[in-house]
Amino acid sequence: MSHESVWVDRMLASDPLMDLLVGGVYAAEALPEEGISRKIEATEAAFDLEAPTKPLKACSLVRQRDTIGDGVIMDNDTQRNSAVFVMMVHIYQQRGYDVIDQVIPIIRGLFVGRPYAGVIEIEWFNTLKRARDGGALSGCSLERIDFRVTLVEGD
């Protein structure tokens, strides 16, 4: 199971979170490069298809950055090395930030200090606040939370 799918599953299992993210939670690895889009069947649930303009519902996209060695643990005998990657959690809504503001602390609470199999630490690393999507979601409200994830490879 990939790290993105672990994160998505943990988010989907949170009733308070999913009560707010009515458009769903998506793993970037399962989507084309543009991510959530009106043109992609896999993300149709993220949009109100009954409305004339098909507005975006509050939703999230989880994207893992590349894993890099951090040099903290380097054991050539056992082939164990520590590494880190950044997990980016994008939160979107059509306009405003009211849902995003409620979702951010829930997501941090689901992950910070709560590692899972193969991971030894999850830290809140950065937040991109009050942004607008410049891609397929054309100007929708966006915030992104970045988490630093530490693991030991070779276990």
PyMOL commands that set and color helices and strands:
alter all, ss='L'
color gray80, all
select helices_A, chain A and resi 3-12+15-20+28-30+41-46+98-111
alter helices_A, ss='H'
color red, helices_A
select strands_A, chain A and resi 25-27+59-64+68-75+80-93+119-132+141-153
alter strands_A, ss='S'
color yellow, strands_A
deselect
rebuild
show_as cartoon
